[in-house]
Amino acid sequence: MFFNTITTMVHQLLRSYIQPGQIFVDATVGNGYDTLFLAQSVGENGRVIGFDIQEKALEEALKKIKKEGVEDRVSLIHDCHSKLDCYIKDPIDGAMFNLGYLPKGDSTIITTAETTLQALRKSISLLKPGGIITVISYYGHDGGEEEKKAVDQYLKNINEKEITVGCFSFINRHHYPPILYIIEKRKNRKK
């Protein structure tokens, strides 16, 4: 089902977008499900660069990608997503963000408005024309509402001539339904 979970919806969206050989960033590796999805989608000539501040998250992700035999196309980086430009210099085709905390992990270790906004700015500047970024905001925890508001405000004020931003949420779900932002860099138009 397309709308069962927000993650399922993002994977369906990206499945129709991602081409073999592309470069994607998983800005918040977490348990590695998106990292694995991206690695399988970009194919053997593609690259996935994943970031997480928790070693436990990277270890779990590595288990998943090794089990599926796609570790040769993935680089896992134990650092904050706000520093992605220290590791990535070439343009990227897209990025995925899941904001909040590591599921089944320490709920006090969270993404923050400050580092997320830095990471989004840097990802957008590296994004190729026609590239896509998805951001899922899980905000039902301490600090989550502040981050959600900051991301929302930042994305509402991006130049619409350069970037298109869409937003989706489940309106009939209670208890902080996640919000999905879809960011696309417009392709260069001929004059």
Long-range contacts (C-beta under 8 A, 24 or more apart in sequence): 3-170, 6-136, 6-168, 6-170, 6-178, 6-180, 7-33, 7-34, 7-98, 7-136, 9-168, 9-180, 10-34, 10-96, 10-134, 10-136, 10-180, 11-37, 13-134, 13-182, 14-38, 14-41, 14-94, 14-96, 14-132, 14-134, 15-41, 17-94, 17-132, 18-42, 18-93, 18-94, 19-93, 20-44, 20-45, 20-46, 21-45, 21-46, 22-46, 22-93, 22-94, 23-47, 23-48, 23-49, 23-90, 23-91, 23-92, 23-93, 24-48, 24-49, 24-92, 24-93, 24-94, 24-95, 24-96, 25-49, 25-50, 25-51, 25-84, 25-88, 25-92, 25-94, 25-95, 25-96, 25-123, 26-50, 26-51, 26-95, 26-96, 27-51, 27-81, 27-84, 27-95, 27-96, 27-97, 27-119, 27-123, 28-52, 28-81, 28-96, 28-97, 28-98, 28-99, 28-111, 29-57, 29-58, 29-61, 29-76, 30-57, 30-61, 30-98, 30-102, 30-103, 31-57, 31-60, 31-61, 31-64, 31-102, 31-103, 31-104, 32-57, 32-60, 32-61, 32-62, 32-63, 32-64, 32-65, 33-64, 34-96, 34-98, 35-61, 35-64, 35-65, 35-74, 35-76, 36-61, 36-64, 36-65, 36-68, 36-70, 38-96, 39-65, 39-68, 39-70, 39-73, 39-74, 40-68, 40-70, 42-73, 43-73, 44-72, 44-73, 45-73, 46-73, 47-73, 47-74, 47-75, 48-73, 48-74, 48-75, 49-74, 49-75, 49-77, 49-84, 49-87, 49-88, 50-74, 50-75, 50-76, 50-77, 51-77, 51-79, 51-80, 51-81, 51-83, 51-84, 52-76, 52-77, 52-78, 53-78, 53-79, 53-80, 53-109, 54-102, 54-105, 54-106, 54-109, 56-102, 56-105, 57-102, 57-105, 80-115, 80-119, 81-111, 81-115, 81-116, 81-119, 82-114, 82-115, 82-116, 82-118, 82-119, 82-122, 84-119, 84-122, 84-123, 84-126, 85-122, 85-125, 85-126, 88-126, 90-126, 91-126, 91-127, 91-128, 91-131, 92-123, 92-126, 92-127, 92-128, 92-131, 93-127, 93-128, 93-131, 93-132, 94-127, 94-131, 94-132, 94-133, 94-134, 95-123, 95-127, 95-133, 95-134, 96-133, 96-134, 97-133, 97-134, 97-135, 97-136, 98-136, 98-138, 99-135, 99-136, 99-137, 99-138, 99-139, 99-144, 99-147, 99-148, 99-151, 100-137, 100-138, 100-139, 100-141, 100-144, 101-138, 101-141, 107-141, 108-142, 110-141, 110-142, 110-143, 110-144, 110-147, 111-147, 112-143, 112-147, 113-143, 113-146, 113-147, 113-149, 113-150, 113-151, 116-147, 116-150, 116-151, 117-150, 117-151, 117-154, 120-151, 120-154, 120-155, 120-183, 124-158, 124-163, 124-183, 124-185, 127-183, 127-185, 128-185, 129-185, 129-186, 129-187, 129-188, 130-184, 130-185, 130-186, 130-187, 131-184, 131-185, 132-182, 132-183, 132-184, 132-185, 133-181, 133-182, 133-183, 133-184, 134-180, 134-181, 134-182, 134-183, 135-180, 135-181, 135-183, 136-178, 136-179, 136-180, 136-181, 137-178, 137-179, 137-180, 137-181, 138-176, 138-178, 139-176, 139-178, 139-179, 140-175, 140-176, 144-176, 148-179, 151-181, 152-179, 152-181, 155-181, 155-183, 158-183, 161-186, 162-186
